[in-house]
Amino acid sequence: MLGKIEALSRHVVGNRRREPRRRIRYTAIVRDTIGREIFRGRTVNLSRRGVRLSGFVSGLGIADGQNVRVDFLVLPRDYSETARRHPVKGIVRRLEDAADDSALVVVFDKPLAV
């Protein structure tokens, strides 16, 4: 019975997610097109098409629709290696500002390779 209700609610409301989201924790720095840091935080969830970050706004601030670059810091499994930075270009879709923490949603220009 619950499966039919879930199917009906998805049909009525719609599921906008095209890709499954994974809860992976990466440190991330969001930069504007000039390279200035505008947001620093950690990933909440990540898909091939976008990311939700939790952290704080730094620098000049962020606007919806702004072109940005998200630099993900990926730590290696072998501790003798150095951490790597993976930059991904995207567009800010949403900024939710709270007293102690902010959430930022970025949609990538190109889907990530698996």
N, C-alpha and C positions, 0 to 999 in steps of 0.2 A: 504494500500500500504506500509506504513512504517513497519508494522509487517512482511511482506514478505522480505523486505530489511534487517531487523534485523535478521531474521531467516537465510537468505543467508549468511550474514556476520559471524554469529556464526558457520555456517557449513564450510565456507572457512577458517576462522581464528581459530576457535575452542574456547571453553570456558573452561579454565583450572580449574576454581573454582568448587570444588566438594560440598562445603558447602556455604550457604549464610553468608554474613558478616554483623555484626552489629556494629553500631557506639556507643560504650560504652567507657566511660572514666574511666580508672583505672590508678593509679600510679603504675609503674613497675620498678623493679631493675633486671637487667640481670647479672648473676654471672657465672663464668667459673666452671669447674668441681671441682676445689679446694675450691671454695666458695668466690673468690675475685670478687668485683664489677667491671664490665667492661662497663656497659651502664646503664643510668638512664633516665627515661622519662615517657611518658603517652601513653596509647593505642590510636591509630587512628581508627582502626577497629579490630574486633575479630571474629574468626569463631571457630568451633569445632576443626579444624586442624591446625590453626596457628594464628599469631598476627602480626600486623604492629605497630611499636612504633615510636614515635617522641621524640627526646631528645638529649642527648650528650654522647659521648664516655668518659669514665673515666677509670683510671687505665692503664693497659698494652695495651689495644686496642682489636679489634675483627677481626677474619678472617672468610671468607666464609667456611662453612662446619664444623665450630667449635661446639662442644657439649656444651650446656649451660643449665642453670636453670633460668626460668623467675619467679620472685616472684611478684605476683599481690597483692596489698594492697586493700582489700575490706572493705569499710566503712559500718557499720551496719545502718539499717533504724532507729533503736532506739539509740539515742545518749547516753544512759546510758551504753551501751555495748562498748566493745573495738574493734578496727579495727582488722581484721584477715588477715593473710598472707597466700596466696595459691601458693605454688611452683609447677611449671610445667616444665618438661624436654623437650628439643627440640634441633634443629639444626639450626644454622644461615644460611639463604639462600641468603640474600642480605643486603648490607650496602651501603646507599647512603649518602655520606658526603657532607655537604654544609658549607658555611662560618659561619652561625649563628645557624644552627640546623642540626641534622642528622636523617635519617630514617633507621630503622632496621626491617627486616622481619625474623621471626622465625617460623619454622614448627615444631609442637609438635610431640613427639615420639608416643604418643597415643592420639586419639581424646578425647576431653573433654566430660564428661558426661553432659547431658542436665538437 
